[in-house]
Structures are given as structure tokens and as C-alpha cells.
Amino acid sequence: QVQLVESGGGLVQPGGSLRLSCAASGSIFSINVMGWYRQAPGKQRELVAVVTSGGTTNYADSVKGRFTISRDNAKNTVYLQMNSLKPEDTAVYYCNAHIRVGVSLDDYWGQGTQVTVSS
């Protein structure tokens, strides 16, 4: 069984920073893409940033230049450094990973961590 455990959310003032972490554990053979998504109240879940096992990254236009995604393959962990936070970044942030367990490649999600940007 595979688990994704997130940490690092919280309340921050506009212009502030937060760092999210997500660690994958379990019977993992390999991890392809890892990423972060978010869902604000009344809105659909949207992609924030993804990173491949080789380090290639992709960002939503709304976070380019402010957020940085990175991963530690040895620790099966992905990070999201969020700077210059805005109220519109308020959402539940979900970790996602495409993980190979045995011969199966499946999509896994974390439980979500709340990020609130408010003065």
C-alpha cells in the first residue's frame, strides 16, 4: 500500500512564504511525475506544478515566478516553495504522484493541506 503524507500548510499574510512537503511511502518501485494541485472553495481542482523524475518542471501561469517545485528522489519527497503569496492562493493543496508498484502504474493523492493567505 502506498501513502502520500503532506505537511507545511497554514495561515500566512499576503506576501509571505510557505513550504509544502509530501512524502511517499510503501511498496514503491518507482515514481514518475510528482506534483501539486489545489482546490479553492467552489472551484475545480487545478494543477499548480509538476516535476518529472528527471527534474523537468511545469507550472500554472498563475504561480510562475513565485512558486518552485522540487523533489528528492532518494526520499520519495516533493516540495513546493511558495513565495509572494496572494489571497487568491488560498486553497487546499493536494500532492499527487504517478507511482509504479510492481507492474502497476497508478495515480495517488495525499489527504490535502490547507493554505490560507489572509491579513
C-alpha positions as CSV (number, residue, x, y, z in Angstrom):
1,Q,0.0,0.0,0.0
2,V,1.2,3.5,-0.9
3,Q,0.6,6.6,1.2
4,L,1.3,10.3,0.4
5,V,1.7,12.4,3.5
6,E,1.7,16.2,3.2
7,S,2.8,18.8,5.6
8,G,3.6,22.5,5.8
9,G,0.2,24.3,5.2
10,G,-1.1,27.1,7.4
11,L,-2.1,30.7,7.7
12,V,0.2,33.3,6.2
13,Q,-0.1,37.0,5.4
14,P,-0.1,38.3,1.8
15,G,3.5,38.5,0.6
16,G,4.6,35.7,2.9
17,S,6.0,32.3,2.2
18,L,5.2,28.7,3.0
19,R,6.9,25.4,2.1
20,L,4.8,22.3,1.5
21,S,6.3,18.8,1.7
22,C,4.9,15.5,0.5
23,A,6.5,12.1,1.3
24,A,5.5,8.9,-0.4
25,S,5.9,5.6,1.4
26,G,5.0,2.0,0.9
27,S,5.8,-0.7,-1.6
28,I,7.1,1.7,-4.2
29,F,9.1,0.5,-7.2
30,S,9.5,3.9,-8.9
31,I,7.9,7.3,-9.0
32,N,7.4,9.1,-12.3
33,V,5.7,12.5,-12.1
34,M,5.1,14.2,-8.8
35,G,3.1,17.4,-8.4
36,W,0.8,19.7,-6.5
37,Y,-2.8,20.6,-7.2
38,R,-5.1,22.9,-5.4
39,Q,-8.8,23.4,-4.9
40,A,-10.4,26.6,-3.7
41,P,-14.0,26.7,-2.3
42,G,-16.5,26.5,-5.1
43,K,-13.8,25.8,-7.8
44,Q,-12.4,22.8,-9.6
45,R,-9.1,21.3,-8.6
46,E,-6.3,22.8,-10.7
47,L,-2.7,22.0,-11.4
48,V,-0.2,24.1,-9.6
49,A,3.2,22.5,-10.6
50,V,4.6,19.1,-11.5
51,V,8.1,17.7,-11.7
52,T,9.3,14.6,-13.5
53,S,11.8,12.1,-12.1
54,G,14.4,13.8,-14.3
55,G,13.7,17.2,-12.9
56,T,11.7,18.8,-15.7
57,T,9.1,21.2,-14.2
58,N,5.8,22.7,-15.3
59,Y,3.9,25.5,-13.6
60,A,0.5,27.1,-13.8
61,D,0.7,30.6,-15.2
62,S,-0.7,32.0,-12.0
63,V,2.2,30.8,-9.9
64,K,5.2,31.2,-12.3
65,G,8.0,33.2,-10.8
66,R,6.5,32.8,-7.2
67,F,6.4,29.0,-6.6
68,T,9.2,26.5,-7.0
69,I,8.7,22.7,-7.1
70,S,11.5,20.3,-6.3
71,R,11.9,16.7,-5.4
72,D,14.3,14.4,-3.5
73,N,14.2,11.1,-5.3
74,A,16.1,9.3,-2.6
75,K,13.4,10.3,-0.1
76,N,10.5,10.0,-2.4
77,T,9.5,13.5,-1.4
78,V,8.3,16.5,-3.4
79,Y,8.3,20.1,-2.2
80,L,6.6,23.3,-3.1
81,Q,8.2,26.5,-2.1
82,M,5.6,29.3,-2.2
83,N,6.7,32.9,-2.1
84,S,4.9,36.2,-2.5
85,L,1.7,34.5,-1.6
86,K,-1.6,36.2,-2.5
87,P,-5.1,35.8,-1.1
88,E,-6.1,34.0,-4.3
89,D,-3.6,31.3,-3.5
90,T,-5.9,30.2,-0.6
91,A,-6.9,26.6,-1.2
92,V,-6.5,23.1,-0.1
93,Y,-3.3,21.8,-1.7
94,Y,-3.0,18.2,-2.7
95,C,0.1,16.2,-3.5
96,N,-0.1,13.8,-6.5
97,A,2.3,11.1,-7.7
98,H,2.3,8.5,-10.5
99,I,3.8,5.5,-8.7
100,R,4.8,2.1,-10.0
101,V,4.0,-0.7,-7.6
102,G,5.0,-4.0,-9.1
103,V,3.7,-4.0,-12.7
104,S,1.0,-1.4,-12.0
105,L,1.4,2.4,-12.6
106,D,-1.3,4.3,-10.7
107,D,-2.2,7.8,-9.5
108,Y,-2.0,8.5,-5.8
109,W,-3.2,11.5,-3.9
110,G,-2.4,13.0,-0.5
111,Q,-5.1,14.0,2.0
112,G,-4.7,17.7,1.4
113,T,-3.3,20.6,3.4
114,Q,-5.0,23.9,3.9
115,V,-3.1,27.1,2.8
116,T,-4.8,30.3,3.8
117,V,-3.4,33.7,2.8
118,S,-5.0,36.5,4.7
119,S,-4.2,39.6,6.7
